Amino acid sequence: MGKPRTAVYPGTFDPMTLGHFDLIKRAAKLYDRLIVAVAATSKKQGALFDAAERLDMIREDVALVGLENVEVKTLDGLLVDFCRKENVSVVIRGVRVYSDFEYEFQMALTNRRMAPEIETLFMMPSENLAYVTASTVREIVSYGGDTAAFVTSAVQKRLLAAVKA
């Protein structure tokens, strides 16, 4: 038996959408160990949650569906440094549309230049989730709209609490 296969799925996840969660579940089937690496800070406009809240939501949803091979950790620094520290050689990145691919392709080439031992695997979300983005969810929330069709139960619970606050 070879060494355990480990991949990392990095992101801001502010908030985690059903599209993100779809990729987590599918990548967890492909690898012995999947690390969801949550960015310590979010530079996204209209950020909703701090890192601790984002980590908690993802951990809650992962536990609800019994993904025992998924770990959720904070990413604070360069992704390639995180991968080396965690002994990870595969990065999972989601692409929905061509503009996602252009950005992710550039990042993958940059990471390869810094760490040629790390590969990037592009995955598409299920077609019924390809239109869902965290920025769309943030906009819906800002206008008091219902986000239940776009996010997991743990995220929806916290979004409702944030709206009431």
Secondary structure as UniProt FT lines:
FT   STRAND          6..11
FT   TURN            14..15
FT   HELIX           18..30
FT   STRAND          33..39
FT   TURN            45..46
FT   HELIX           51..64
FT   TURN            65..66
FT   TURN            68..69
FT   STRAND          70..75
FT   HELIX           79..86
FT   STRAND          90..94
FT   HELIX           98..114
FT   TURN            116..117
FT   STRAND          119..123
FT   HELIX           127..129
FT   TURN            130..131
FT   HELIX           134..142
FT   TURN            143..144
FT   TURN            148..150
FT   HELIX           153..164
//
